């Protein structure tokens, strides 16, 4: 998700910084962002001290932490107090992703004449 999103944002003239789980001092880097997108695949990786007050936080991670619990890459409860907007997990961008995938599957089927 990181690279395609980065390219889309660059096309819109956004200044972006891409981090990964081994980025040195990721807290400082992420705290400088007006928009923070988390898609690392690590439960609750993004903590409250990694988000600037008023930032928009998009959690694209989905992690099963036990048999009945799904969490995102953002530690939602503390971060929701700091962010101006935040997507929940479950119920956030995952629903949109599923919808777009299904649209593309239907489009592919129609193109194949099936």
Secondary structure, DSSP 4 states (H G I P E B T S, - for coil): -HHHHHHHHHHTT-------TT-TTHHHHHHT-SEEEE-SS-TT-B-GGGS-TT-EEEE---EEEETTEEE-SB-HHHHHTT-SEE--TTTSHHHHHHHHHHHHHHHHHHHTT-
